[in-house]
Amino acid sequence: MANAQRVVKALLYSVGITGLGVVLWAAMTPSEAQRKERIKELPCSSPQHQSELRRQNAQVMEILKEAAETNENVARRTWPWVPSNK
C-alpha cells in the first residue's frame, strides 16, 4: 500500500512539473504579431540580401549546368571567389 502511494505521489509530482513547464513555455511564446515583426527585422529579409542570394543561386545553377554538359572535373577548377591553394 505504501508503495502504491509513493508511485501515485511521484506520478502526480511528475505531471505537475510537466504541466508547469508547458504553462511557462506557452506564456513565453511570442504572439503572431511579435513573431512577424521579428522576421521582418532579420538581416536575411532585406531586399539587398535577397538580391545577393538570387545572384549567388544563379551562379551556382550556371556552374551546375556547365558541369552537367562537360566531362571535365569542375571541382578541380580554380574559381574566382576561392583563394588559391598555392
Helices and strands as residue ranges (DSSP letters): H 2-28, H 32-41, G 43-45, H 47-69, G 74-76
